[in-house]
């Protein structure tokens, strides 16, 4: 592929891929307080010629298309990378933080330094690690765009193999950077005294962070399950369809007519998968147990009941087409569960039993039942939820509650289609406030630890720059960096 075409494809790919990958540099919340993340680099001096990519127009004039901004160890930084990262950063900060090309270049050079030295230090990422992450992201993009053709067109590549190769390169570098950061900071910890000193420093400078309003929630869940007869009806229908397909009828047409997979309208049930793809275990086991042209027996997953056929085997990849059917829940079943939970809620409100007792006796949610119904915030892994960052639907249900109050019974459904009725208890509510060392110790501790880790990486960066081959394009010679990247050339 010509260099010019590759560059343009890379720019578009990076701008979009960066939204969902770890490629973006770590921890820029405040431009003035950021400690730049860097990379371990050795004294190997790979000679890379710093040239621009140009186009010769009809009058002989040379127009610059793209160029190499810097070389860090064995890695190059293109002008297009700087533009793409800068645009994405400013979009993520909603325009509140502006960065210069020089600032962005230093951030990227720090990452390239980490990536280079990860290899020098023999850090590795495995093929399953890289491919698993890439396949999950590709699966997400396919869900958003609807087909491989649209995905390839969106990113401007020739085909899925070309796109996948580029994604793998980006993800491999991101994982190497993460592992290098972890290696440099694994032994970094903070003592209570350091946490206190960090807090006192912020307090003295008038920079104590604001902690938003937070709440703790607990729930009781009654799940609504289909009847045995309904499950048998679904299995009989799938077996009938399988028999018709085995006799020569079109699986694709059957999927269009009967599948309840939301994506069927875009892809007719077709997916390309590997063992690392983000599909449920049962789906992958069925796909990789069949030969080309075979159709599976009906099998169950959290999404319902499936059959699938393998249309083509391409090395580690398989082209499959599947059909999903979900057992139906009757209105009578819905109302019966709702009535049961209404009665449980009434017993709680009339103090016949506590909320915690009701959880242990009645709740059918495995994740919260053993913890008195307490919900865990998936972003922070603790029980506190920031009111300003909650799911809008959940916020609407609990925002008006006072501590100790319980929502009315309401219906909910998982992404997999599992149906249930719930009530939620507002266990505690903390108003927005300036961080307090006692009340918010864990938050302050995490901030102090993050700062100490950043300082460790920054110190390492400053040292490693000295013995690393670095070449900066003349266009960036006037940049004023925090670190001595130019080595006073």
NUVEX-851707 format. One record per residue (C-alpha): residue in three letters; chain; y, x, z. Coordinates in steps of 0.02 Angstrom, whole numbers. Example, Ala and Ser with C-alpha at 12.3 -4.5 7.8 and 13.67 -1.06 7.14 Angstrom:
ATOM     r   c        v        u        w
ATOM   Ala   A     -225      615      390
ATOM   Ser   A      -53      684      357
! end
This chain:
ATOM     r   c        v        u        w
ATOM   Unk   A        0        0        0
ATOM   Unk   A      172       73      -44
ATOM   Unk   A      273      139      103
ATOM   Unk   A      418       20       69
ATOM   Unk   A      304     -133       74
ATOM   Unk   A      220      -72      232
ATOM   Unk   A      387      -48      318
ATOM   Unk   A      448     -223      278
ATOM   Unk   A      282     -298      334
ATOM   Unk   A      290     -195      494
ATOM   Unk   A      465     -259      535
ATOM   Unk   A      413     -442      517
ATOM   Unk   A      249     -414      608
ATOM   Unk   A      331     -325      754
ATOM   Unk   A      467     -455      777
ATOM   Unk   A      338     -593      793
ATOM   Unk   A      194     -500      876
ATOM   Unk   A      309     -433     1010
ATOM   Unk   A      335     -608     1076
ATOM   Unk   A      156     -616     1135
ATOM   Unk   A      101     -434     1164
ATOM   Unk   A      127     -301     1293
ATOM   Unk   A      216     -194     1165
ATOM   Unk   A      386     -229     1239
ATOM   Unk   A      444     -100     1365
ATOM   Unk   A      423     -133     1550
ATOM   Unk   A      547     -205     1671
ATOM   Unk   A      720     -223     1597
ATOM   Unk   A      801     -354     1706
ATOM   Unk   A      966     -266     1730
ATOM   Unk   A     1026     -135     1606
ATOM   Unk   A     1123      -36     1736
ATOM   Unk   A      980      -28     1862
ATOM   Unk   A      837        6     1741
ATOM   Unk   A      738      164     1767
ATOM   Unk   A      668      212     1598
ATOM   Unk   A      482      216     1578
ATOM   Unk   A      414      374     1496
ATOM   Unk   A      258      458     1439
ATOM   Unk   A      157      613     1477
ATOM   Unk   A      171      736     1331
ATOM   Unk   A      108      912     1306
ATOM   Unk   A      173     1062     1212
ATOM   Unk   A       79     1026     1050
ATOM   Unk   A      211     1034      915
ATOM   Unk   A      155      931      767
ATOM   Unk   A      274      963      623
ATOM   Unk   A      325      797      549
ATOM   Unk   A      461      797      417
ATOM   Unk   A      599      675      464
ATOM   Unk   A      639      588      301
ATOM   Unk   A      717      424      253
ATOM   Unk   A      637      296      140
ATOM   Unk   A      757      264       -3
ATOM   Unk   A      769      158     -158
ATOM   Unk   A      847      221     -321
ATOM   Unk   A      948       84     -404
ATOM   Unk   A      995       74     -588
ATOM   Unk   A     1154      179     -573
ATOM   Unk   A     1059      318     -486
ATOM   Unk   A     1129      277     -314
ATOM   Unk   A     1011      303     -168
ATOM   Unk   A     1001      157      -46
ATOM   Unk   A      918      186      123
ATOM   Unk   A      778       62      159
ATOM   Unk   A      709      136      319
ATOM   Unk   A      696      302      404
ATOM   Unk   A      615      402      543
ATOM   Unk   A      732      398      692
ATOM   Unk   A      636      519      802
ATOM   Unk   A      471      610      821
ATOM   Unk   A      397      618      997
ATOM   Unk   A      240      723     1006
ATOM   Unk   A      125      650      873
ATOM   Unk   A      219      485      864
ATOM   Unk   A      363      431      754
ATOM   Unk   A      495      300      785
ATOM   Unk   A      563      206      634
ATOM   Unk   A      738      135      619
ATOM   Unk   A      654      -33      590
ATOM   Unk   A      568      -22      760
ATOM   Unk   A      735        1      846
ATOM   Unk   A      808     -150      757
ATOM   Unk   A      658     -259      795
ATOM   Unk   A      648     -213      980
ATOM   Unk   A      836     -232     1001
ATOM   Unk   A      838     -405      922
ATOM   Unk   A      692     -465     1027
ATOM   Unk   A      764     -396     1189
ATOM   Unk   A      931     -481     1162
ATOM   Unk   A      843     -645     1119
ATOM   Unk   A      738     -636     1278
ATOM   Unk   A      893     -604     1383
ATOM   Unk   A      976     -752     1294
ATOM   Unk   A     1117     -638     1241
ATOM   Unk   A     1166     -599     1421
ATOM   Unk   A     1123     -415     1405
ATOM   Unk   A     1176     -313     1256
ATOM   Unk   A     1099     -145     1215
ATOM   Unk   A     1151      -12     1092
ATOM   Unk   A     1038       69      963
ATOM   Unk   A     1043      226     1070
ATOM   Unk   A      987      132     1227
ATOM   Unk   A      846       51     1132
ATOM   Unk   A      793      215     1053
ATOM   Unk   A      777      296     1224
ATOM   Unk   A      668      153     1284
ATOM   Unk   A      554      171     1134
ATOM   Unk   A      547      361     1148
ATOM   Unk   A      492      340     1329
ATOM   Unk   A      349      229     1272
ATOM   Unk   A      299      350     1134
ATOM   Unk   A      296      489     1263
ATOM   Unk   A      177      388     1371
ATOM   Unk   A       66      344     1223
ATOM   Unk   A       58      524     1163
ATOM   Unk   A       11      595     1332
ATOM   Unk   A     -117      460     1365
ATOM   Unk   A     -213      536     1219
ATOM   Unk   A     -178      714     1274
ATOM   Unk   A     -247      671     1447
ATOM   Unk   A     -402      595     1365
ATOM   Unk   A     -363      418     1418
ATOM   Unk   A     -454      297     1306
ATOM   Unk   A     -458      114     1265
ATOM   Unk   A     -621       37     1210
ATOM   Unk   A     -648      -60     1052
ATOM   Unk   A     -691     -220     1151
ATOM   Unk   A     -529     -201     1252
ATOM   Unk   A     -421     -188     1097
ATOM   Unk   A     -517     -310      988
ATOM   Unk   A     -531     -438     1127
ATOM   Unk   A     -343     -442     1153
ATOM   Unk   A     -307     -443      967
ATOM   Unk   A     -431     -583      933
ATOM   Unk   A     -358     -689     1074
ATOM   Unk   A     -185     -670     1000
ATOM   Unk   A     -246     -704      823
ATOM   Unk   A     -335     -859      888
ATOM   Unk   A     -172     -915      969
ATOM   Unk   A      -74     -885      808
ATOM   Unk   A     -206     -979      707
ATOM   Unk   A     -190    -1125      826
ATOM   Unk   A       -2    -1125      800
ATOM   Unk   A       -1    -1100      611
ATOM   Unk   A     -161    -1191      564
ATOM   Unk   A     -252    -1071      447
ATOM   Unk   A     -283     -889      405
ATOM   Unk   A     -189     -910      241
ATOM   Unk   A      -33     -968      331
ATOM   Unk   A      -50     -830      461
ATOM   Unk   A      -65     -694      328
ATOM   Unk   A       82     -768      232
ATOM   Unk   A      187     -781      391
ATOM   Unk   A      167     -596      429
ATOM   Unk   A      173     -539      248
ATOM   Unk   A        7     -449      238
ATOM   Unk   A     -119     -448       95
ATOM   Unk   A     -263     -521      195
ATOM   Unk   A     -333     -543      371
ATOM   Unk   A     -413     -369      369
ATOM   Unk   A     -243     -290      334
ATOM   Unk   A     -159     -395      470
ATOM   Unk   A     -297     -363      596
ATOM   Unk   A     -287     -174      566
ATOM   Unk   A      -99     -175      601
ATOM   Unk   A     -121     -281      758
ATOM   Unk   A     -257     -164      822
ATOM   Unk   A     -141      -13      804
ATOM   Unk   A       -1      -98      900
ATOM   Unk   A     -117     -160     1037
ATOM   Unk   A     -204        8     1056
ATOM   Unk   A      -37       93     1089
ATOM   Unk   A       13      -42     1213
ATOM   Unk   A     -149      -22     1312
ATOM   Unk   A     -134      167     1312
ATOM   Unk   A       42      152     1383
ATOM   Unk   A      -18       33     1518
ATOM   Unk   A     -159      150     1568
ATOM   Unk   A      -43      299     1573
ATOM   Unk   A       80      204     1684
ATOM   Unk   A      -64      155     1798
ATOM   Unk   A     -124      336     1809
ATOM   Unk   A       49      395     1857
ATOM   Unk   A       75      261     1990
ATOM   Unk   A      -99      228     2061
ATOM   Unk   A      -63      330     2217
ATOM   Unk   A      114      263     2240
ATOM   Unk   A      135      152     2393
ATOM   Unk   A      274      101     2511
ATOM   Unk   A      279      108     2700
ATOM   Unk   A      362      -27     2807
ATOM   Unk   A      501       97     2841
ATOM   Unk   A      531      120     2654
ATOM   Unk   A      535      -68     2631
ATOM   Unk   A      663      -83     2771
ATOM   Unk   A      769       58     2698
ATOM   Unk   A      762      -20     2524
ATOM   Unk   A      818     -187     2596
ATOM   Unk   A      958     -105     2696
ATOM   Unk   A     1018      -14     2541
ATOM   Unk   A     1028     -175     2441
ATOM   Unk   A     1115     -260     2586
ATOM   Unk   A     1243     -121     2604
ATOM   Unk   A     1283     -126     2417
ATOM   Unk   A     1293     -316     2416
ATOM   Unk   A     1148     -326     2294
ATOM   Unk   A     1021     -428     2391
ATOM   Unk   A      928     -539     2268
ATOM   Unk   A      937     -727     2272
ATOM   Unk   A      773     -816     2305
ATOM   Unk   A      760     -984     2219
ATOM   Unk   A      702    -1145     2301
ATOM   Unk   A      515    -1134     2331
ATOM   Unk   A      379    -1256     2375
ATOM   Unk   A      196    -1259     2425
ATOM   Unk   A       82    -1395     2358
ATOM   Unk   A      -91    -1461     2395
ATOM   Unk   A     -194    -1587     2297
ATOM   Unk   A     -340    -1708     2303
ATOM   Unk   A     -432    -1733     2139
ATOM   Unk   A     -557    -1865     2089
ATOM   Unk   A     -635    -1829     1919
ATOM   Unk   A     -685    -1963     1797
ATOM   Unk   A     -852    -1923     1717
ATOM   Unk   A     -937    -2011     1571
ATOM   Unk   A    -1094    -2111     1601
ATOM   Unk   A    -1269    -2048     1561
ATOM   Unk   A    -1283    -2178     1422
ATOM   Unk   A    -1122    -2115     1341
ATOM   Unk   A    -1185    -1935     1342
ATOM   Unk   A    -1348    -1991     1261
ATOM   Unk   A    -1251    -2086     1127
ATOM   Unk   A    -1151    -1931     1083
ATOM   Unk   A    -1306    -1821     1073
ATOM   Unk   A    -1395    -1947      963
ATOM   Unk   A    -1246    -1953      844
ATOM   Unk   A    -1237    -1762      834
ATOM   Unk   A    -1423    -1750      800
ATOM   Unk   A    -1404    -1879      662
ATOM   Unk   A    -1261    -1778      583
ATOM   Unk   A    -1362    -1616      596
ATOM   Unk   A    -1509    -1700      507
ATOM   Unk   A    -1393    -1759      367
ATOM   Unk   A    -1319    -1584      348
ATOM   Unk   A    -1493    -1505      344
ATOM   Unk   A    -1534    -1627      203
ATOM   Unk   A    -1387    -1563      102
ATOM   Unk   A    -1236    -1666      152
ATOM   Unk   A    -1068    -1577      176
ATOM   Unk   A    -1037    -1511      351
ATOM   Unk   A     -852    -1495      308
ATOM   Unk   A     -840    -1680      266
ATOM   Unk   A     -933    -1726      426
ATOM   Unk   A     -810    -1622      527
ATOM   Unk   A     -661    -1707      443
ATOM   Unk   A     -735    -1880      477
ATOM   Unk   A     -803    -1858      654
ATOM   Unk   A     -738    -1702      742
ATOM   Unk   A     -620    -1727      889
ATOM   Unk   A     -559    -1546      887
ATOM   Unk   A     -367    -1561      872
ATOM   Unk   A     -366    -1419      744
ATOM   Unk   A     -482    -1508      623
ATOM   Unk   A     -339    -1585      524
ATOM   Unk   A     -279    -1409      479
ATOM   Unk   A     -440    -1311      463
ATOM   Unk   A     -581    -1439      439
ATOM   Unk   A     -672    -1358      587
ATOM   Unk   A     -672    -1183      511
ATOM   Unk   A     -650    -1025      616
ATOM   Unk   A     -679     -839      592
ATOM   Unk   A     -741     -764      755
ATOM   Unk   A     -806     -604      834
ATOM   Unk   A     -893     -580     1001
ATOM   Unk   A     -722     -538     1075
ATOM   Unk   A     -636     -695     1009
ATOM   Unk   A     -559     -815     1134
ATOM   Unk   A     -690     -951     1119
ATOM   Unk   A     -795    -1023     1259
ATOM   Unk   A     -958     -934     1298
ATOM   Unk   A    -1069    -1075     1234
ATOM   Unk   A     -980    -1077     1065
ATOM   Unk   A    -1002     -890     1037
ATOM   Unk   A    -1182     -893     1095
ATOM   Unk   A    -1223    -1029      969
ATOM   Unk   A    -1128     -942      828
ATOM   Unk   A    -1214     -774      854
ATOM   Unk   A    -1389     -846      876
ATOM   Unk   A    -1393     -918      699
ATOM   Unk   A    -1426     -845      528
ATOM   Unk   A    -1312     -877      382
ATOM   Unk   A    -1328    -1058      324
ATOM   Unk   A    -1409    -1121      484
ATOM   Unk   A    -1342    -1265      590
ATOM   Unk   A    -1358    -1267      779
ATOM   Unk   A    -1435    -1396      891
ATOM   Unk   A    -1306    -1495      992
ATOM   Unk   A    -1236    -1394     1137
ATOM   Unk   A    -1115    -1431     1280
ATOM   Unk   A     -956    -1341     1332
ATOM   Unk   A     -807    -1386     1441
ATOM   Unk   A     -729    -1465     1286
ATOM   Unk   A     -872    -1584     1248
ATOM   Unk   A    -1027    -1578     1137
ATOM   Unk   A    -1036    -1474      977
ATOM   Unk   A    -1139    -1429      828
ATOM   Unk   A    -1091    -1283      715
ATOM   Unk   A    -1149    -1198      558
ATOM   Unk   A    -1132    -1015      507
ATOM   Unk   A    -1058    -1010      332
ATOM   Unk   A    -1046     -821      312
ATOM   Unk   A    -1086     -662      409
ATOM   Unk   A     -964     -518      377
ATOM   Unk   A    -1014     -370      485
ATOM   Unk   A     -956     -410      661
ATOM   Unk   A     -866     -567      603
ATOM   Unk   A     -937     -738      569
ATOM   Unk   A     -863     -882      472
ATOM   Unk   A     -916    -1041      562
ATOM   Unk   A     -877    -1224      550
ATOM   Unk   A     -900    -1340      698
ATOM   Unk   A     -892    -1522      746
ATOM   Unk   A     -840    -1578      920
ATOM   Unk   A     -870    -1748      999
ATOM   Unk   A     -814    -1800     1173
ATOM   Unk   A     -896    -1936     1277
ATOM   Unk   A     -783    -2086     1304
ATOM   Unk   A     -721    -2147     1473
ATOM   Unk   A     -707    -2335     1495
ATOM   Unk   A     -556    -2423     1569
ATOM   Unk   A     -668    -2486     1709
ATOM   Unk   A     -714    -2307     1757
ATOM   Unk   A     -531    -2256     1756
ATOM   Unk   A     -480    -2401     1867
ATOM   Unk   A     -625    -2375     1987
ATOM   Unk   A     -577    -2194     2022
ATOM   Unk   A     -395    -2240     2036
ATOM   Unk   A     -434    -2376     2164
ATOM   Unk   A     -539    -2253     2265
ATOM   Unk   A     -397    -2126     2273
ATOM   Unk   A     -269    -2261     2316
ATOM   Unk   A     -377    -2305     2467
ATOM   Unk   A     -392    -2121     2518
ATOM   Unk   A     -203    -2101     2504
ATOM   Unk   A     -177    -2255     2612
ATOM   Unk   A     -291    -2183     2747
ATOM   Unk   A     -187    -2024     2746
ATOM   Unk   A      -23    -2117     2761
ATOM   Unk   A      -90    -2226     2903
ATOM   Unk   A     -153    -2069     2992
ATOM   Unk   A     -336    -2122     2985
ATOM   Unk   A     -371    -1945     2922
ATOM   Unk   A     -268    -1792     2882
ATOM   Unk   A     -236    -1730     2706
ATOM   Unk   A     -345    -1577     2740
ATOM   Unk   A     -488    -1687     2802
ATOM   Unk   A     -474    -1794     2646
ATOM   Unk   A     -480    -1640     2536
ATOM   Unk   A     -643    -1580     2615
ATOM   Unk   A     -721    -1753     2611
ATOM   Unk   A     -670    -1816     2440
ATOM   Unk   A     -586    -1689     2324
ATOM   Unk   A     -689    -1637     2171
ATOM   Unk   A     -585    -1487     2118
ATOM   Unk   A     -687    -1329     2155
ATOM   Unk   A     -539    -1209     2150
ATOM   Unk   A     -436    -1296     2284
ATOM   Unk   A     -563    -1391     2389
ATOM   Unk   A     -613    -1238     2492
ATOM   Unk   A     -429    -1199     2525
ATOM   Unk   A     -373    -1365     2598
ATOM   Unk   A     -315    -1417     2425
ATOM   Unk   A     -183    -1279     2415
ATOM   Unk   A     -124    -1241     2238
ATOM   Unk   A     -104    -1058     2186
ATOM   Unk   A       35    -1005     2070
ATOM   Unk   A      -51     -919     1922
ATOM   Unk   A      104     -811     1888
ATOM   Unk   A      117     -737     2063
ATOM   Unk   A      -57     -767     2137
ATOM   Unk   A       19     -839     2295
ATOM   Unk   A       50    -1017     2354
ATOM   Unk   A      238    -1021     2321
ATOM   Unk   A      310    -1106     2167
ATOM   Unk   A      488    -1078     2106
ATOM   Unk   A      562    -1249     2075
ATOM   Unk   A      662    -1187     1926
ATOM   Unk   A      507    -1119     1838
ATOM   Unk   A      384    -1260     1864
ATOM   Unk   A      298    -1362     1732
ATOM   Unk   A      422    -1503     1692
ATOM   Unk   A      292    -1640     1714
ATOM   Unk   A      242    -1577     1886
ATOM   Unk   A      423    -1549     1936
ATOM   Unk   A      464    -1730     1894
ATOM   Unk   A      328    -1789     2014
ATOM   Unk   A      371    -1683     2165
ATOM   Unk   A      557    -1641     2154
ATOM   Unk   A      611    -1792     2257
ATOM   Unk   A      478    -1772     2392
ATOM   Unk   A      514    -1713     2568
ATOM   Unk   A      399    -1600     2667
ATOM   Unk   A      240    -1692     2714
ATOM   Unk   A      260    -1828     2582
ATOM   Unk   A      125    -1871     2456
ATOM   Unk   A      145    -1926     2275
ATOM   Unk   A       77    -2091     2213
ATOM   Unk   A      -92    -2080     2127
ATOM   Unk   A      -72    -2019     1948
ATOM   Unk   A     -183    -1983     1798
ATOM   Unk   A     -203    -1806     1730
ATOM   Unk   A     -305    -1722     1595
ATOM   Unk   A     -350    -1539     1564
ATOM   Unk   A     -335    -1448     1399
ATOM   Unk   A     -523    -1467     1382
ATOM   Unk   A     -508    -1656     1394
ATOM   Unk   A     -573    -1673     1573
ATOM   Unk   A     -498    -1830     1650
ATOM   Unk   A     -449    -1858     1831
ATOM   Unk   A     -336    -1946     1957
ATOM   Unk   A     -233    -1845     2081
ATOM   Unk   A     -117    -1852     2229
ATOM   Unk   A      -10    -1704     2279
ATOM   Unk   A       59    -1660     2451
ATOM   Unk   A      222    -1564     2470
ATOM   Unk   A      169    -1446     2610
ATOM   Unk   A      331    -1348     2626
ATOM   Unk   A      499    -1329     2542
ATOM   Unk   A      619    -1183     2560
ATOM   Unk   A      797    -1198     2498
ATOM   Unk   A      874    -1066     2384
ATOM   Unk   A      940     -921     2488
ATOM   Unk   A      986     -738     2490
ATOM   Unk   A      830     -633     2519
ATOM   Unk   A      787     -610     2702
ATOM   Unk   A      681     -463     2759
ATOM   Unk   A      574     -568     2875
ATOM   Unk   A      553     -727     2772
ATOM   Unk   A      537     -637     2606
ATOM   Unk   A      452     -477     2660
ATOM   Unk   A      317     -482     2526
ATOM   Unk   A      447     -504     2389
ATOM   Unk   A      553     -361     2456
ATOM   Unk   A      398     -253     2473
ATOM   Unk   A      350     -284     2291
ATOM   Unk   A      526     -242     2233
ATOM   Unk   A      526      -81     2335
ATOM   Unk   A      356      -34     2265
ATOM   Unk   A      410      -68     2087
ATOM   Unk   A      565       40     2110
ATOM   Unk   A      463      183     2183
ATOM   Unk   A      341      173     2037
ATOM   Unk   A      483      176     1912
ATOM   Unk   A      558      326     1999
ATOM   Unk   A      390      417     1990
ATOM   Unk   A      377      384     1803
ATOM   Unk   A      559      433     1776
ATOM   Unk   A      532      600     1865
ATOM   Unk   A      375      632     1763
ATOM   Unk   A      470      591     1602
ATOM   Unk   A      608      714     1639
ATOM   Unk   A      481      853     1664
ATOM   Unk   A      373      813     1514
ATOM   Unk   A      517      807     1392
ATOM   Unk   A      540      994     1420
ATOM   Unk   A      374     1045     1342
ATOM   Unk   A      353      908     1213
ATOM   Unk   A      395      922     1029
ATOM   Unk   A      541      803      999
ATOM   Unk   A      641      789      839
ATOM   Unk   A      791      672      827
ATOM   Unk   A      865      617      661
ATOM   Unk   A     1044      671      631
ATOM   Unk   A     1098      488      634
ATOM   Unk   A     1061      485      821
ATOM   Unk   A     1125      657      869
ATOM   Unk   A     1282      582      947
ATOM   Unk   A     1183      468     1065
ATOM   Unk   A     1211      498     1250
ATOM   Unk   A     1040      480     1333
ATOM   Unk   A      998      477     1518
ATOM   Unk   A      864      606     1485
ATOM   Unk   A      883      768     1389
ATOM   Unk   A      785      713     1235
ATOM   Unk   A      883      828     1120
ATOM   Unk   A      849      976     1237
ATOM   Unk   A     1031     1027     1212
ATOM   Unk   A     1002     1068     1029
! end
